[in-house]
Amino acid sequence: MKLSLASVLLGATSALAAPAAELEKRATVQGFDISHYQPNVNFGAAYSSGARFVIIKATEGTSYIDPSFSSHYTGATNAGFIRGGYHFAHPDSSSGATQANYFLAHGGGWSGDGITLPGMLDIEYNPNGATCYGLSASAMVSWISSFVSTYHSKTGRYPMIYSTNDWWTTCTGNSKSFSSTCPLVLARYGSSPGTIPGGWPFQTIWQNADSYAYGGDSDIFNGALTNLKKLATG
């Protein structure tokens, strides 16, 4: 049976309705995300500090495989982390389905081993051109749908979606098409996650800083470790 997004984050949903004093005490789990820009990561020290999950760059577009993915994935696994891969999207270069298949072929798959997160689609500002890659909001939603449906058909899991409130609102027209299926990984560097876009009731993971003591960016899972394990097991 597939686990619904709502049940994965039952603790987080409950926390939204809790009094302020209880909100301050709600459970969260520290994690981080990395790529080849962090070639040497002390996974053992990160785990000892309390981190429990790692999201690792696997691919970009359809022509780039992160050279550190394999070593990072092995290192995270050996240290006891729940881990998974992410794909940096280039919606202007090929279809969502094509990029999902490329991601799946190079580390982005999912297995029900209890320690593998569903893959993450990193869809954000174009680093080399127009913010929305030259696509209209409707075309962007169609591209994302193609990626999501392909990933789901091959793995039985919906991918996580990483973005910012600003990019999502600007480039998808604040589409609500994925709010009931794809867990949201929201990037906002500050003291709170801020505005949640796209009809998602809450963020599954909050990328709260662009630096972390053991490398990469800091990520906060919105729930207890038991909820994080549910996200991994499906």
Sequence and secondary structure as in RCSB ss.txt:
>XXXX:A:sequence
MKLSLASVLLGATSALAAPAAELEKRATVQGFDISHYQPNVNFGAAYSSGARFVIIKATEGTSYIDPSFSSHYTG
ATNAGFIRGGYHFAHPDSSSGATQANYFLAHGGGWSGDGITLPGMLDIEYNPNGATCYGLSASAMVSWISSFVST
YHSKTGRYPMIYSTNDWWTTCTGNSKSFSSTCPLVLARYGSSPGTIPGGWPFQTIWQNADSYAYGGDSDIFNGAL
TNLKKLATG
>XXXX:A:secstr
    HHHHTHHHHHHHTS HHHHTT   EEEEEE TTS    HHHHHHTT  EEEEEEEETTTEE TTHHHHHHH
HHHTT EEEEEEE  TTTS HHHHHHHHHHTT    SSSSB   EEE    TTS TTTT  HHHHHHHHHHHHHH
HHHHHSS  EEEE HHHHHHHHSS  TTTTTS EEEE  SSS     TT SS SEEEEES  TTSSEEEEESS H
HHHHHHHH 
